[in-house]
Amino acid sequence: MSTLLEDLHAQADAFIDIRRDIHRHPELGFDEHRTSALVAERLEAWGYQVERGLGGTGVVGRLVRGDGERRLGLRADMDALPIDEATGLAYASSHTGVMHACGHDGHTAMLLAAAHHLAERGRFSGTLNLIFQPAEEGGGGALRMMEQGLFDKYPCDAIFAMHNMPGLPQGRLALREGPAMASSDYATVTLTGVGGHGAMPHRTADPIVAAASIVMALQTIVSRNIDPLQMAVVTVGAVHAGKANNVIPQSAMLELSVRALDREVRIRLEERIKALIAAQAESFGVKAQIDWRPGYAVLVNTPEETAFAREVALELLGPERVTLQGPALPGSEDFAFMLERVPGSYLLIGNGEGDNHGACMVHNPGYDFNDGNVAIGAAYWVLLAERFLR
């Protein structure tokens, strides 16, 4: 298997250049016009049947070989984040306020490198569907592609995706069966009371006091309503109320983020949060309006496909560079929606440790994708495709 890695390492420089070009020209969700055009042009040149514009700026490349009936999906995300880059790299973002701070430039380059190798030298029989997705960063690009017929047009028997992870040794692969990433839901709570003079609070219904009580009470949901062995997070990330120290305002607003690693826990959190806020607000004589916005689902890796993905990782890298059952993560990922439709698995590739850009956590102005992973990630996709589409 070292031969495959050697082959991909030999081809890596061209795709590292593509990665850095994408990094230099980042685009936010559903605005990935340059990136998707680059991807589509490469795939077409290599002989893929290409559809552009699925889900807005998504691209799907299909390659059919032999008479095999199995159909495989591999997915990479393409969008950047609204962050000012602070890496000082020669290929740093040329767009103010936008950068690839999560490594989607690298994910795209890995899958493109695999696409090129599979088109030229791939040994498989069946249908390969390469999915380049827009707007993973909160935009729900996976859902948009699915709503526009992704799996109707390109049915898959299994689907896989990979994300880099700072803090893991560079190139190490980590897999996990079962719930692997948390759901994410969001709520805006508007508390409306009766404003008035700060010196005469008895003639008001103070929404700030109600908000303060609600913030503290919400913390009891995880500690007293959720099984201690289950993961749950309720975060109040913003409180907006008042402008002067002697004025009790008419209203106050809270912004909530809610996460869980179990679908039933997710339902329970919503029920308890809404009930607690309503009861607390009533006890203070204010009205509560809750705007609940469902986010991403719990990402659940299916057992058979994860076992297969482990076998491929072990074959490629050996047991010393593979984590067979890594920890679940509290972050969220819209690949979860694809896994609700198609069995599959989502794995991690280590972006590096120590004092370097690769070890910097994602969504940070100092982050950068580790170029050493382009060849390893591509080799993994090649081997997985060839093993799945024997």
N, C-alpha and C positions, 0 to 999 in steps of 0.2 A: 504493500500500500504506500510505501515511501515513494514509489514511482509516480503515483498520482499527485502526491504533494509536491514532488520535485517538478512535475510538469506545470502545475498551477503556479508555483513560485516563479518558474521561468517566464510565465506569461503575465505575472502580477503587475509589473511596472506600468503597462498600458492602462490597466484598470485602476491603479493608484492615481494615475494622472486624471482619469475620469472622475474618481472620487474627489480629488482636490479641486477640479473644475466645478463640480456640483457644489462643493463647500464654498467656493469663492462666489457662487451665484445662488444663494439660498432663496427659497420661495415658500411662503406660508401656505397653509392648507387650502386646497381648491384653486390655488394660484400657481401651481407647479407647471406652467406652460413650457418653459424652456427645458426643465428637467424631463418632463414626459416626452417632449419632442426628441430629445437626445436618446432616451431609452427606446422609443419606437423606431427611430432611424437605425440604431444598432441592430435591433432584433430583425427588422426587415432585411437588412444587409446580410444577415446570417441565415436567412431562409425561413424565419418564423412567419406564420399567419398572424397579423397584428391588428388589434382593434384599439383605436385611440378614443379618448373622451368618455370612457365608461366611468360613471360616477363623477363626471365633471372633467377631471384631468387624469383619470386612471388609464393604465395601459395593460392589455393582456396579450401575451405572445403564446401562440400554440404551435407545438411541433409534434407531428404524428409520424411514427416510424414503425414499420413492420405491421403485423396483424394482431398484436396484443390488445386485449380488451380493457386492461386496467388504465385508469386515468388519475394522474397525480397533479396536485396543485402546490406550488411554492410561492410564497408571498414576501414582498419587501415593501416597506413604506418609504415615501419620498419627501415628506414635508419638513420644513424647518420651524423654528420657534421665534417669537417676538422678543429677542434678547440682543443687546449690544455685545458683540464679541470682544473679548479682552485677552486673546491668546498671543497676539503679536506675531503670528505665523505669516510666512510669505504668501500663503494662499488664504489668508483670513477673509471673512465676508467683505464684499464690496458694497453691500447694501446696509445702510444705517438702520439699526434696530431689528435686524433679522440675522439669525445665524443657525447653522446646523449644530445645535447644542445637545442633540440626542443620538447622533450617529446614523441618521437615516441616509445620509450620503454614503456611508460605508455599507449599509445594508443593501442599497441599490447597486453599488459597485460589486459586492460579493455575488449577487444574483446575476448580474450582467456577465461577470467572468465565468460563472458556471454555465450560463446560457451559451456563450461562445464555445466553450469546450464541448458541451453536449451536442451542439450543432455540427461541429467539425469532427469529433471523435467519439461521441457518445455511443455506448453499446446498450441499446434498450429496444424494447418492442412495446408500443402502447402510445398513450397521449400524454404529453407534458404541457401543463398550463402554467405559465409564469405570470404572476399577478403583481403589478407594480401599483401600489395603492396610494391615493392622496389622503391628506387630512387625517392622519392618525391622532395628532395632538389635539384632541378634544373636538374635532370636527365630525367624527363618525364617518370617515370616508369608507370604511368597510361596509357599513349599512347602506350608504349611498350606492356603492357598486352592486350590492346584493339586490337592492330595490330596483335597479336597472337591469337585472337579469343575469348577474355574474354566473351563478351556478346553474341557471337554466341554459345559458349559452355554452358554458364551459363546465359541465358536470365533472366532479372529482370524487374518487373513492376515498381519498385521504388528502389532507392539506397540512402543510408545515410552515413555520416561520421561525426566524432567529433574531435575537436582539443582543447587542453588546452589553456587558456589565462591568463597569469600573469596580476595582477592588478584587476581582478574580484574576488569577494569573493570566497573562496574555495568551490567548489561543485555547485555554481550557474550556471544555464544553460541559455545561450543567443542565441536567434534565430533571423533570419532576412529573410523576403521575398524579392525576387528580387536580384539585384546585391549586392553581399556581400564581394567579394574580387576582387582586381584589376587584369587586364591583366599585363603581363610583357614582354617587348621587349627590345632588346639590339642591339647596333650598334657600330662598330669600324670605325672611320673616319680617313683616311690617307690623309694628305695634302702634296702634292709634289710641291716644288718650285725650286728655284735656289739658292744654297748656296753660301757663299762667306765670305769675310773679314768683320768683324763687323764695321770697319772704313769706308767701302765703300758700304753702304746699297743700294745705287742707282744702283749698278750693280748686285743686287740679286732680287729674288722674295721671300720675307720672309714668310715662313709658320707659324712662331710663331705669328706674327702680325695677320695673317689671323685666326689662331686658337683662339687668344684672342677675336677677334671681333665676331667669331662664337659662342663662349661660352656665351658672353653677349647677342647676338641676339637671341639665342635659348630660352632665358627666356621670350621673348616677345610672343612666340607661345601660352603659357598658358594664359598670360594676355590679349592678343589681338586677338587670333584666336579661342579660346574655350569659350563656354558659361560659364559665371561666376558661374552658378549654377551646373556645371559639374565638377567632380574631374579629374585632370590631373597633372602628374608630369614628368618633363624632367630634369634629373640629369646628369651632366658631372662629372663622378666619377674619371677620370684619364686623365692627360695630359702628354704626353711624347715628349720631343723635346730638342735637343742640349745637349752639354757636356762642352762647354767653353764659357766664357763671351765675347770673342772677335771673335766668329765664328757664323755666321748665318747658321743654318743647312739646309740640303737639304729637310728634311721632318719633319712633326709633326704628332702626333697621338692623337685622342680623343676617350675616351670610354664613351658611353652613356647608361643610363637606362631610360626606358620610361614606364609609367603606366597610366591606365585609368580604369574607372568603367562603361564605356559604349562602346559597340562594334563600334558604328559610330565614337565616339570620338577617339578611338584607330586608326581607319583608317585615320581620319583627322590628327592626330599627325604624323603618318608616312609620309603622303603627304607633310605636311608643313615642317617637319624637313629636308626631302630630298631636297625640293625646296629651302629652305633658305640656306642650306649648299652649294648647287651648285652655287647659285647666289653670296653669300659672297665670296666663293673661286675665282670665276671668277673676281670679283671686285678687288681682290688683285693680280691677275695674277698667281694664283696657281691652280693646279688640285686637285679635291677632288674625292676620291674613298670611297664609303660607303658600308660596309658589314653589312647588316641588318639581324638580327637573331630573328625571331619570338619566343617568349617564351610561357608562359601560357596564356590561354584565360581568359576572365572575368568569374568569378564564379557567376552563376545566380541560385538562389534557386527558384524552381517552387512553385506557390501559394498553390495548393492543398496539396502537400506533406509537405510544411512548416506548413500549418495549422494543419495537422495531427501530425507533430512532436511537435508542441506547446501543443496540447491536451495531448500527452503522458507526456511531461515535467510537465505540471500542475497536472496531475494525480499522478505523482511520488513525486513531491516536494512541490506542492502548489504554489500559485501566489507570495508569498513573496520571493521565491528563483528562479524565472524565469523572464528573460527579454524577452518580447514578440517580440519586434522589435528593436534590437540593431543597433549600427552604422555600416556602411560599413568599411572595413579595406583596407589600401593601399598595404598590402602584397599580395602575389600571392600563388596559390595552384593548383596543377595539377588535383585535383578532379574535377576541372572545365571541363576537357575534358570528364569525365564520365557523368557529368550533361548535356553535349551537346548531348549525346546519350540516356540517361535514365532520366526521371524526378526524382527529389529528393531534398534533403536539407542537408546543411552543418551547424553544430551548434558548439557552443563553450561551454566549461566547465571551470569555474573559477579555476585558479591554486593558488590563494591566494593573500593577500595584506600584506602591512607592511614590516618589515625587516626580510625576510627569503628567502631561496633558491627558494621557489615556487613563490615569488613575483618578483624575478629577471627575466628580459625580456628574451625571447627565443633568441637563437644564441649568448648567452653571456657565457663566461667561468665559471661563477658562478651559472648558472641555474641548477635547478633540478625539475623533475616532482613531484607533490604532491601526495604521496601515499594514502592520504585520498580519492582521486578521483577514485581509482580502483573499489571500491564497488559501488559508485554512478554511474560511467560510465557504469559498467557492468549491474546494475539494470535497467538503462535507455534502454540499448540495449535489454535486456530480455523483458521488458514491451512493447517496440516498436514492437519487433518481434511477440509477442503474440497478440497484438492488430491488427497488419497488416495481420497476417496469422490466423485470427479467425477460 
